[in-house]
């Protein structure tokens, strides 16, 4: 299938697009959109994985903070 830009240039040169040329242009644009959507979906999956990893790290950090807070708080003078 020809790229949409190539078909449109050829059609402009002849002055008018045929039905087949228009169909090729539309199909080419749809194919480009599908590729773009596939890339965006892949990127969204990657971002979701990163968010999940970050949540895990934050939970671990929070658990460590809670475990370390068993001690009495230290005041400004360094005394408990």
SVG drawing of the C-alpha trace seen along z (x, -y; Angstrom):
<svg xmlns="http://www.w3.org/2000/svg" viewBox="-15 -22 36 26">
<polyline fill="none" stroke="black" stroke-width="0.4" points="0.0,0.0 1.3,-3.4 1.8,-6.0 -0.9,-8.6 1.4,-11.4 2.6,-9.7 -1.0,-9.0 -2.1,-12.6 0.7,-14.1 -0.1,-11.9 -3.7,-12.8 -3.0,-16.5 -0.8,-16.2 -3.7,-14.6 -6.2,-17.1 -8.7,-14.6 -8.6,-11.5 -10.2,-8.3 -12.3,-6.2 -9.4,-3.7 -6.9,-6.4 -9.2,-7.8 -9.7,-4.4 -5.9,-3.9 -5.4,-7.3 -8.0,-6.5 -6.6,-3.0 -3.1,-4.4 -4.3,-6.9 -6.1,-4.2 -3.0,-2.1 -0.9,-5.0 -3.4,-5.7 -3.4,-2.0 0.4,-2.0 0.3,-5.1 -2.4,-3.6 -0.3,-0.5 2.7,-2.5 0.7,-4.5 -0.8,-1.4 2.7,0.1 3.8,-3.2 0.8,-3.1 1.6,0.5 5.2,-0.6 4.0,-3.5 1.6,-1.3 4.5,1.1 6.6,-1.8 3.7,-3.0 3.3,0.5 7.0,0.6 6.9,-2.8 3.9,-1.7 5.8,1.3 8.8,-0.8 6.6,-3.4 4.9,-0.6 8.3,0.9 9.5,-2.5 6.4,-3.1 6.7,0.2 10.3,-0.6 9.3,-4.0 6.6,-2.4 9.0,0.2 11.5,-2.5 8.9,-4.6 8.7,-2.2 11.2,-4.4 10.2,-7.6 10.5,-10.7 13.6,-12.8 13.1,-16.4 15.1,-19.3 17.6,-19.0 18.4,-15.4 16.8,-14.0 13.9,-11.5"/>
</svg>
